[in-house]
Amino acid sequence: MTDFALASGWRTATIEEIAEKVAMGPFGSSIKVETFVPEGVPIINGQHLHGSRVDDSPGFNFISYEHAHRLANANVIRGDIVLTHRGTIGQVAYIPEDSQFHQYVVSQSQFYVRCDRTKVVPEFVALYLKSPEGQHQLLANTSQVGVPSIAQPVTYLRTIPIPIPPLPEQRAIAHILGTLDDKIELNRRMNETLDGMARALFKSWFVDFEPVRAKMEGRWRRGQSLPGMPAELYDLFPDEMVSSELGEIPVGWGVRTLGDLCHKPQYGYTASAREDAVGPKFLRITDINKKAWIDWNSVPYCEITEGDYGKYRLTSGDVLIARMADPGHGVLIEEDMDTVFASYLIRFRPIHWQHARLLQYWLRSDQYWELVSGRAAGTTRTSLNAKVLSGFPVIVPVIQIAATFEQHVANLRARVVTNASESLTFAAKRDTLLPKLMSGEVKIHSSTSS
């Protein structure tokens, strides 16, 4: 079964022996866009399976409770382990006891295991299937013809053998690894809060023009503070609005285009992503369109010549925008990493550093996304290009206000970057411990297991 000997007191069992149920998601025609409803039973898909626990943060599409009832065999509950059998195969995550919902439906690309909890701890089984040995077992029946898939996933999964420690050891292993996952999750939530604060500041200053309106209406006077507006910022903001092509804006501000604010845009590098460290990190659309920061741990690598590396290397302050696949999503590079960017991304490098943070949050504003929706083009695949993006209008404050916004946001984002970096360390520790705990190489003391 494995390359390691079973630890003392451990045994081997197949998934079939420790499972109450192994089942597939619904047929492709059972869940379609037209069946989605605003509220109901959430649908789990690949974007929710990046960690060892089902991630509620990306949000869900829903189907009605009646529809879910008709798909009873595809319903999953807390404790169930969800796996992907088609597309991004190898994904494994369990539904934790504190999940946002108590019931879900898996998508057409997923299948699941419901464990017999008198024999195994679901978290332990999920963690084993995520270990190198578990992944080797899981992907051994993979077909690479067309879309990658696991052949006969339910039948095959039932045959996979796994090591079974005594239940106290299973719980202890799950606890140790789960503690690291908890720290990663705490950092993610902190980052969501910090990012929300920065977004609120952007909206207040550059969408609602709250400081200007407060002065015009007499709600903000020299020497006073407003929520989020220290008294020393009073003289930065004007007390008058003027007309512009984008409606009323503060006097002294202007409307420029993205192209005006940046050097000549550049398309990214064409290469195949690699999981092994054959060169620099290779930033792709899928690495920037899920969170408000980059999870560098999940970014793959690529091979590249020295000359091309110099041409495509990213530096702090670069703005990247997706032109295809998921057009419009953008990110600001906030730290110098050994990384290049993929061909479906376009680099816009701000001419003045003071505009970098402004553009970072402009890319996530409703105004920007209205431009994306209105100007994206394409028949079979929606896309944008550098020329279209360069023409997008941006409301630009005087440079002193842009610099002040940069300082405020930089403090918040520095904590975001620190938390993300800390999470990388926790993830690396977890990934190092995982195979050692799963093989019994690292033993759990009895006091830990109690």
C-alpha angles and dihedrals in degrees: 000000000000141000090242132069117247115258119245112284093018125116137188127246136166122243088250090059095053100036131090090196142002115189145160131242119254127287115276094254093052096075119039135155091260090059093059119111132189094249134014135080114356121233118228116216137163096287089065094054105066096110133038089269127057105262115224095185100088090063127234147252112232138213125198121270089244091054091047090051089056088052093049093145090060095050116113132190139191112307095028118126115227122203134182116235099176132041110000093029120188095050112137129173136153126220106247125223091248095051118145092246131032094215133038139168120228119228128243091270096054138076130181150210125221107200130217098240093202087069107030144016109239092220090056093050091049092049091049091052088052093051119097091256093046092048090050090053094044096049097041090095095050126137117206095189106118111329109014110254144163110246114236090350100188095045092044096046091055089061097052111112119218133185113255118203120188111286094255090056091046090054092046093051091047090048095052094047092038091055089059089047089050091055090049090049092048090053090049092053092047089051091051089054094047092047090048090055091052092048091050090052091050091050093048095050104032107024107030094025086216097168091053094045091046090056092045091051094045094245092120121049132177111280093023131104129221126200103288092359115096116207092246090067093060097098093048094071127066123229099223138072126212134191121264138165087270095048127262116353132171115280112262093028122105146204114244132164126248087246091055091055098047142053118254109306121246132207118226136251125282113226143121117266115240129197092209117078098254094144140330125339112279111219114208138177091264089059095057107035102069108053137025089246136039119264096211091186090071096044111106129216136245140199114249138165121248091249094051091044090061090048098049103030113126123227133190110283097034116133117212125194127187114237100184142022092023101015122198100027110129142182140191115227103233102181137033108256134167093257145123129198131244128246096254088064128078122209120221111184112197115235091215119041090217090072097054097087091041089056092043091064097031086064088062099043125110089239092058093047091050087058091048092049093047099045106031108116136196140103107223096010123032111229145166130206138206094260094053093044092046089059095055109119120236128192104233123196125208111288094253091060091046089052092048091050089049091054094049094046094041089061091053094043092048087063090047091053091046092051092047091049091048089051089054088056092049090047092050091050090048092048091049093049095042100077092038093053093042092053095044090243088125108047125213114230114236091242089059092049096052 
